[in-house]
Amino acid sequence: MIKTIVSTELPIDEQFRIRKNVIQHGRKDGLRFCVVTGTHGDELEGQMVCYELARIATEHIDALDGTLEIYPALNPLGIDTIQRGIPNFDLDMNRIFPGDPQGTMAEQTAHAIIEDIKGADMVIDIHSSNLFLRETPQVRINVKDAEWLVPFAERLGTDFVWVHDAATVLEATLAHSLNTTGTPCLVVEMGVGQRINHKMCRRLVTGIFHLMQTMGMWHKAAMAELPQPIICKGDCVTFLNAETSGVFLTELKCGINVSQGQTIGQIVDPLRGQVLSTVSSPVDGYLFTIRAYPIVYEGSLMARIFNTDRS
Amino acid sequence: MRTETIFEMTSPCRDNFRIKGFRFGEGEKTLAIVGAMRGDEVQQQYICSQLVSRLTTMEQRGGIVKGRSILVIPSCNPFSMNVSHRFWSMDNTDVNRMFPGYDKGETTQRIAAAIFSTLNGFEYGIQLASYYVPGDFVPHVRMLKTGYEDVETARLFGMRYVTTYQPRPFDTTLLNYNWQLWNTKAFSLYAGKTNQIDVNTCGETIDAIFRMMKRTGIISFGTHGAAYESIVIDEASLQHIKARHAGIYCRLVETGSRVTPGESLAHVIDPYNGQILNDVKATAEGTVFFAHHRPVVFQNALLFKIHTQ
């Protein structure tokens, strides 16, 4: 059943709507599992994941015992205009939660989203990095929530779970706002902005049904065992930033082990035909983020490596 | 006056990115003034250019008090202004939400770190700021409530209002939030407009800055227009008036106007047939502190903030 959770007039003959698909079967007072995505309009992997979840859950409705709610587009104007943020609004939508019913339209929308989702038994918030970075499928968890949420994350079948420090600004994310109200929310990052990686999406769909199965909401026989992710806790991530501005060239993809001194790529000057700097790994570890967009400035993030020696 | 380059960086295809500062006087780090942090803050950049001009003359006449020094940074983001882009033109990040910065971090974190290392340690700090909601303000001094805000010094600007507000999580990376935490008496000045130059409010703001400098003993002479006895308010006390319908927005009052209950403040018009969908009225007597200024509005958009006391 399609439900509208936000409906607001736009200036010229258009209604701004945020909608969800509520798929229910079995116990009406059973568990409620929400999948949300599209907070950032340039992150599209969640679109395919939502499609597959809705398709499979509808086709195999007898396997569902509880309620699956799918929110494919929390920022529909951003998705339709290929913008990361909300058009005509300065702030990142994922920095204004839990919103404000008295605030701007964006803040009112954020408030309505939280009010609609909270109380769910599990929320998966799907992101796909941005235009600039490519990410291996991973779950990100605030260190404050690690004890509670890592056991859920381990059942999603991603390659990597990153338990990271709590920056103050991250307190304004959807996930943090839900987690502080007691609604468990896992943030999934994978792929790259403006593109859809089918293989990654199918893996996450399998992982979500696997998690639902372990929660007693999905009863379909013969689900394959999923691999255990690498769990990254503490200060174990090395960030590599560009030493020079230029054009980044690499042959590597993320999701691989690298060794100390190994070249990740080069930053070159197309005008003079020179290599300006070489990006190399300072540690032995697991490369889970790599620069996707080739134009870089000094400081641009080039890679993130899980330092296996420090773990 | 001495010119210095505070930060310089190569770019992939453009000229080097440079942030320039202009220093006046000698001695202790007394006052730093920051202009355009975003590419559309033209009013803020213009005000700084006028400050540099007037301070140059004042310094030549011996008007800067001995042992006091002033730094003006008219633009922290010339690259964005040159391409008419509000935020960092490469990745759309906001330099003003990167403080205190990180010199080994991402590009805008490095820019913020360079700016903050230069600004840190000043006794007073002024940022010519703009707001994340589109609209015009009564020129005012704004401060975050961090426990370090200095309302008494804020009154010395003699602007019509001094406002304080409770910071939200996304405010903790602003320049002024961090300036305050690092013991600078920091003030955001809202000069009415952002992406256009309003000579009247610019003049009012420039006078306010010179008035503050005179009253705090940074400069020694000059008269700088008539001062207001500032009204100090918590922004949470402002009355919000919203659009009941979306449509074309016709504003009927200006910021600073005194309004009475029942007075029409704006009309929201049906974009197809011109019918008035929403006659936006004041519900209490007060002063228009903020007014939306885009020609179209969404339903429930914030149109006015009224100071009703």
Interface residues (C-beta under 8 A of the other chain):
Chain A: T8 E9 L10 P11 I12 D13 F16 R84 G85 N88 F89 D90 L91 R95 I96 Q102 G103 T104 M105 Q108 N130 F132 T168 V169 L170 E171 A172 F239 N241 T244 S245 G246 V247 I295 V296 Y297 E298 G299 S300 L301
Chain B: M9 T10 S11 P12 R86 M90 D91 N92 D94 R97 K104 G105 E106 T107 T108 Q109 R110 Y132 V133 P134 R168 P169 F170 T172 T173 H240 H245 A246 G247 I248 P271 Y272 R294 V296 V297 F298 Q299 N300 A301 L302
